[in-house]
Amino acid sequence: MKPTAPDMRVRFAGLELRNPIIAASGTFGYGIEFNEIVALNRIGGFVVKGLSRQPMAGNKSPRLIETAAGMLNAIGLQNIGVQGFIEKKLPELNKIPGCVVIANVFGYAVEDYIAVIAALNDAEGVAAYELNASCPNTSHGGMVFGTDPDLLYDLVRKAKAASQRPLIVKLSPNVTSISLMARAAQDAGADVLSLVNTFLALSIDVETRRPRIANMTGGLSGPAIKPIAVRMVYEASKAVRIPILGMGGVSSAEDAVEFMLAGATAVQVGTANYADPRATENIANGLEKWCSQHNVAKVADLTGAMQI
């Protein structure tokens, strides 16, 4: 008798994903660019690159470099703007059956976030919003939303009031207490948390004595940050009642399992997509195989199952 295949479905905020592996924002374009490489309806879903009120050109080059066990980037949130996404990308995505699209939203004032959400509310084919709280609030002297609990609470409360879809809040790891920020987002109405975003970092060319990134500092991602990210997911999961999407250096099925054991309901794959455009799909397939080999009947049972 053939063994029963594991149930790979996960559920959060009223959504059901066929498996817990999601391609992370900023590493998967608008999704449609990967359609000929990755079976978009065989991964749990994907988060499109951040969408702003108006198109943005991003930072000057060089803006992406390889580091030891990771990558440093300062792309500058380059994107075609929310209307460009709705008009040029979303119609093509809607032709792919079973494709779960999550829209990443950002801005430099609360009003920017609300404008993007309002535009997306009227669009077909978006499953949820992911709020990028790692942007500097120009109305408050450049202080990052995600590093001040009061600013974060205000942003999430207003974004939730404007949203007609589930609201995922993406937290910055550049804080003293991730638990404090997680509770602030939850109390303001977040349906789900995603963490962690990149770590602020600096790399210097010792020959020229100049920063290797034109922006000077950038966001560090990749395997180098995974143990810190797993710790933060664990701490956040103990501080809140809402689901968590974990990320930070996931490049294998075992990495995904580690995040789920720490408390994540689902896992996002980011930097690995640069090394292998099929990484998200391969990890999804690998996770199903891992569950079969380890007699895990339901992948959802891994969430928070770390033994102490």
C-alpha positions in Angstrom: 0.0 0.0 0.0 1.4 3.4 -1.0 2.1 5.8 1.9 -0.3 8.7 2.2 1.3 11.9 1.1 1.7 14.6 3.8 -0.8 17.4 4.0 1.3 20.4 3.1 -1.5 23.0 3.5 -1.1 25.9 5.9 -3.7 28.5 6.9 -3.5 32.0 8.3 -5.7 35.1 8.3 -8.4 33.3 6.3 -6.0 32.3 3.6 -5.1 28.7 2.6 -1.7 28.0 1.0 -0.9 24.7 -0.8 2.4 24.6 1.1 4.2 27.0 3.6 6.9 28.1 1.1 6.6 31.7 -0.1 8.9 33.7 -2.3 10.0 36.9 -0.5 9.5 40.5 -1.7 12.4 42.1 -3.6 13.8 38.7 -4.8 11.0 37.5 -7.1 10.2 40.6 -9.1 6.5 40.9 -9.8 6.2 37.1 -10.1 5.4 37.1 -13.7 9.1 37.2 -14.6 9.6 33.8 -13.0 6.5 32.2 -14.7 8.6 30.3 -17.3 11.0 29.0 -14.7 8.9 28.3 -11.6 5.5 26.7 -11.4 3.9 29.6 -9.5 0.9 27.5 -8.6 3.1 24.9 -6.9 4.6 27.2 -4.3 2.6 28.5 -1.4 2.6 32.0 -2.9 4.9 35.0 -3.5 5.3 38.6 -2.4 5.8 41.1 -5.2 8.6 43.7 -4.8 7.6 46.7 -2.8 4.9 49.0 -4.4 5.0 52.7 -3.9 2.5 55.5 -4.6 4.6 56.6 -7.6 7.3 54.8 -9.7 10.8 54.9 -8.2 14.2 54.6 -9.9 16.0 53.3 -6.8 19.6 54.0 -5.7 22.7 54.4 -7.7 25.0 51.5 -8.5 26.7 49.5 -7.1 23.8 48.6 -5.0 24.1 44.8 -4.6 27.3 42.9 -3.6 28.1 39.4 -2.3 29.3 39.0 1.2 30.5 36.0 3.2 27.5 33.7 3.4 25.2 36.4 2.3 24.4 39.5 0.3 24.3 43.2 0.9 21.8 45.3 -1.0 20.6 48.9 -1.2 18.4 48.7 -4.3 16.3 51.6 -3.0 12.9 50.0 -3.5 12.9 50.5 -7.2 9.5 49.7 -8.7 6.9 50.7 -11.3 4.5 52.1 -8.8 1.2 50.7 -7.7 -0.8 51.7 -10.8 1.9 50.3 -13.1 1.6 47.0 -11.2 -2.2 46.9 -11.4 -2.2 47.8 -15.1 0.8 45.9 -16.4 1.6 43.0 -14.1 -1.6 41.9 -12.2 -3.6 41.0 -15.4 -0.9 38.5 -16.4 -0.8 37.0 -12.9 -4.5 36.6 -12.9 -4.2 34.3 -15.9 -2.3 31.8 -13.8 -4.8 29.5 -11.9 -4.0 28.9 -8.2 -1.4 31.7 -8.0 -1.3 33.4 -4.6 -0.2 37.0 -4.9 0.8 39.1 -1.8 1.4 42.8 -2.5 4.2 44.4 -0.5 3.4 48.1 0.3 5.7 50.9 1.4 5.8 54.7 1.7 7.6 57.6 3.4 4.5 58.8 5.2 1.4 57.1 6.5 -0.6 58.7 3.7 1.7 57.0 1.1 0.9 53.6 2.5 -2.8 54.3 2.6 -2.9 55.5 -1.0 -1.2 52.3 -2.2 -3.6 50.1 -0.2 -6.6 52.1 -1.5 -5.5 51.5 -5.1 -5.0 47.8 -4.5 -8.3 47.4 -2.7 -10.0 47.9 -6.1 -7.7 45.4 -7.9 -8.6 41.8 -8.6 -6.2 38.9 -7.7 -4.4 40.1 -4.6 -4.6 37.8 -1.6 -3.1 40.0 1.1 -0.9 43.0 1.8 2.5 43.0 3.4 3.4 46.3 5.0 7.1 47.1 4.8 7.7 48.9 8.1 11.4 49.4 7.5 11.1 52.7 5.7 12.2 56.1 7.1 9.2 58.3 8.0 10.0 61.6 6.4 7.3 63.3 8.4 9.2 62.4 11.6 12.7 63.3 10.6 13.6 60.0 8.9 12.9 57.8 11.9 12.1 54.3 10.7 8.5 53.1 11.3 9.6 49.7 12.4 12.0 50.9 15.1 9.6 53.0 17.1 6.6 51.2 18.7 4.4 54.3 18.6 5.1 55.1 15.0 4.6 51.4 14.1 1.3 51.2 16.0 0.0 54.3 14.3 0.9 53.1 10.8 -0.5 49.6 11.3 -3.8 50.9 12.9 -4.4 53.2 9.9 -3.3 50.7 7.3 -5.6 48.1 8.8 -8.5 50.5 8.8 -7.9 51.1 5.1 -7.3 47.4 4.1 -10.0 45.2 2.6 -7.6 42.2 2.7 -5.5 40.5 5.4 -2.7 42.7 6.6 0.8 41.2 7.1 3.3 43.5 8.9 6.9 43.0 8.0 9.1 43.9 11.0 12.6 45.3 11.0 15.2 43.3 13.0 17.2 46.5 13.7 15.6 46.9 17.1 16.4 46.2 20.8 13.3 44.1 21.4 11.5 42.3 18.5 8.9 41.2 21.0 7.9 44.8 21.8 7.5 45.6 18.1 5.6 42.4 17.5 3.1 43.3 20.2 2.7 46.8 18.9 1.8 45.6 15.5 -0.6 43.0 16.9 -2.3 45.5 19.2 -2.7 47.9 16.2 -4.6 45.2 14.3 -2.1 43.2 12.2 -3.4 39.9 11.1 0.0 38.3 10.5 3.7 39.3 11.1 6.6 38.6 8.8 10.2 38.7 10.1 12.9 39.4 9.7 13.7 42.0 7.1 17.4 42.7 6.4 20.0 43.8 8.9 21.6 47.2 8.4 25.2 46.6 7.4 28.4 48.1 5.9 31.1 46.7 3.7 34.3 48.6 2.9 36.8 48.1 0.0 40.2 48.1 1.7 42.0 49.0 -1.5 39.9 52.1 -2.3 38.9 52.7 1.4 35.4 53.5 0.2 32.1 51.7 0.9 31.4 48.9 -1.5 27.8 50.1 -1.8 27.0 53.5 -3.3 24.5 54.1 -0.6 27.2 53.4 2.0 25.0 51.0 4.0 22.7 48.3 2.9 20.6 45.4 4.1 22.4 42.1 4.9 20.6 38.9 4.0 21.3 35.3 3.3 22.5 32.3 5.4 24.7 34.6 7.6 21.6 36.0 9.3 19.6 32.8 9.7 20.4 31.9 13.4 19.6 35.5 14.4 16.4 35.4 12.4 15.3 32.1 13.9 15.9 33.5 17.4 13.7 36.5 16.6 10.9 34.4 15.1 10.9 32.3 18.3 10.8 35.4 20.5 8.0 37.0 18.5 6.0 33.8 18.5 6.0 33.8 22.3 5.0 37.5 22.5 1.9 37.4 20.2 -1.1 35.3 19.3 -1.2 36.0 15.5 0.6 33.9 12.9 4.2 34.5 11.8 5.9 34.2 8.5 9.6 33.5 9.1 12.5 34.5 6.8 16.2 35.1 6.8 18.7 32.9 5.0 16.4 30.0 4.0 18.1 27.9 1.4 16.9 24.4 2.1 13.9 22.4 3.3 15.7 21.9 6.6 16.0 25.7 7.0 12.2 26.0 6.5 11.6 23.3 9.1 13.8 25.1 11.6 11.8 28.3 11.2 8.6 26.4 11.7 9.8 24.7 14.8 10.7 28.1 16.1 7.1 29.2 15.7 6.5 30.2 12.0 3.3 29.2 10.2 5.0 29.7 6.8 8.4 30.6 5.5 9.6 33.1 2.9 12.6 32.5 0.7 14.6 35.5 -0.5 18.3 35.6 -1.2 18.4 32.0 -2.4 16.4 33.1 -5.4 19.4 35.0 -6.7 21.6 31.9 -6.6 18.9 29.6 -8.1 15.7 31.1 -9.6 13.9 27.8 -8.8 14.9 27.9 -5.2 11.4 28.5 -3.8 9.9 25.6 -5.8 12.8 23.3 -5.0 12.5 24.0 -1.3 8.7 23.5 -1.4 9.3 20.1 -3.0 12.1 19.3 -0.6 9.9 20.1 2.4 7.2 17.7 1.2 9.9 15.0 0.8 11.3 15.8 4.3 7.9 15.4 5.9 7.4 12.1 4.2 10.8 10.8 5.4 10.1 12.0 8.9 6.5 10.7 9.1 5.1 14.2 9.5 1.5 13.8 8.4 0.6 17.5 8.5 3.3 20.1 7.9 1.3 22.6 10.0 2.1 20.4 13.1 5.7 21.6 12.9 4.8 25.1 13.9 6.1 25.8 17.4 7.0 22.2 17.9 10.6 22.8 19.1 11.3 20.6 22.1 13.0 22.2 25.1 
